[in-house]
Amino acid sequence: MTHLSRQDLDDLRTALESERAKLRAALAEHQRDGRGIAAEENDDADTAGRIIDQDDALRLAGFDRALLDDVEHALAKLDGGTYGTSEDSGAPIAIERLRAMPWARRTREEEERRQR
């Protein structure tokens, strides 16, 4: 039994699926941006700039991969019937929090305590 209505669950599923699609596209872009240095690049400044760009792409890909994992975890919880409750306490996560961050795993208060 959940505190969320069928409409809430449908809306949140749509938001999660949309976020998943965006993240997958971003990861594909990061992968393209993170490709190796071309053999014909001889200019040290060009090579250094390319390395910096690759580093940035890899760092962003790491953030996006972690968020994609959270989104996919939330979708699995939706499928399993456990979505919308804190993984720490089992308390309901407020609909406002879920609308803002549909992949939330904890209540706002629990997350604040955890981050301190």
URSULLIN-V908503 format. One record per residue. N is the residue number from 1. PHI is phi in radians with two decimals (999 if undefined). OMEGA is omega in radians with two decimals (NA if undefined). D_LAST is the distance of its C-alpha to the last C-alpha in whole Angstrom. Layout:
BEGIN
<<N:PHI:OMEGA:D_LAST> <N:PHI:OMEGA:D_LAST>>
END
This chain:
BEGIN
<<1:999:-3.10:31> <2:-2.18:3.10:29> <3:-1.44:-3.09:28> <4:-1.71:3.11:29> <5:-1.34:3.07:32> <6:-1.01:3.13:34> <7:-1.12:3.08:34> <8:-1.00:-3.12:30> <9:-1.08:3.11:30> <10:-1.10:3.14:33> <11:-1.10:-3.13:31> <12:-1.21:3.06:28> <13:-1.07:3.12:30> <14:-1.04:3.13:32> <15:-1.10:3.14:29> <16:-1.15:3.13:27> <17:-1.15:3.08:31> <18:-1.14:3.12:31> <19:-1.09:3.11:27> <20:-1.04:3.13:29> <21:-1.08:3.12:32> <22:-1.09:-3.11:30> <23:-1.18:3.10:28> <24:-1.10:3.10:31> <25:-1.13:3.13:33> <26:-1.11:3.12:30> <27:-1.12:3.09:30> <28:-1.10:3.11:34> <29:-1.13:3.12:34> <30:-1.09:3.12:31> <31:-1.12:3.09:34> <32:-1.11:-3.12:37> <33:-1.22:-3.06:35> <34:-1.62:3.14:34> <35:-1.10:-3.06:38> <36:-1.08:3.12:39> <37:-1.25:3.12:41> <38:-1.16:-3.09:45> <39:-1.12:-3.08:47> <40:-1.41:3.12:49> <41:-1.31:-3.11:47> <42:-1.96:-3.10:48> <43:-1.34:-3.12:46> <44:-1.04:3.13:44> <45:-1.14:3.10:42> <46:-1.11:3.13:42> <47:-1.12:3.13:41> <48:-1.09:3.11:38> <49:-1.09:3.12:37> <50:-1.14:3.11:37> <51:-1.11:3.10:35> <52:-1.08:3.11:32> <53:-1.07:3.12:33> <54:-1.13:3.12:33> <55:-1.07:3.10:29> <56:-1.07:-3.13:28> <57:-1.09:3.12:29> <58:-1.16:3.13:28> <59:-1.13:3.11:24> <60:-1.11:3.11:25> <61:-1.09:3.10:26> <62:-1.09:3.10:23> <63:-1.11:-3.13:21> <64:-1.15:3.12:24> <65:-1.10:3.13:24> <66:-1.11:3.12:21> <67:-1.16:3.10:21> <68:-1.07:3.08:24> <69:-1.06:3.11:23> <70:-1.12:3.14:21> <71:-1.12:3.13:24> <72:-1.15:3.07:26> <73:-1.11:3.12:24> <74:-1.11:3.09:24> <75:-1.10:3.09:28> <76:-1.13:3.09:28> <77:-1.14:3.07:26> <78:-1.04:3.13:29> <79:-1.12:-3.11:32> <80:-1.51:3.11:31> <81:1.43:-3.13:30> <82:-1.96:-3.09:26> <83:-1.19:3.04:25> <84:1.61:3.08:23> <85:-2.11:-3.12:21> <86:-1.13:3.07:18> <87:-1.30:3.12:18> <88:-1.51:-2.99:16> <89:-1.99:-3.04:18> <90:1.43:3.13:21> <91:-1.23:3.10:20> <92:-1.14:3.04:21> <93:-1.55:-3.09:19> <94:-1.02:-3.14:21> <95:-1.01:3.12:23> <96:-1.09:3.11:22> <97:-1.16:-3.13:19> <98:-1.16:3.08:21> <99:-1.15:-3.14:24> <100:-1.33:-3.08:21> <101:-2.53:-3.03:20> <102:-1.06:3.14:22> <103:-1.64:-3.11:20> <104:-0.99:-3.14:17> <105:-1.83:-3.07:17> <106:-2.42:3.02:14> <107:-1.18:3.14:15> <108:-1.02:-3.11:13> <109:-1.11:3.13:11> <110:-1.15:3.13:10> <111:-1.15:3.09:9> <112:-1.08:3.10:6> <113:-1.10:-3.11:5> <114:-1.14:-3.10:6> <115:-1.34:3.13:4> <116:-1.32:NA:0>>
END
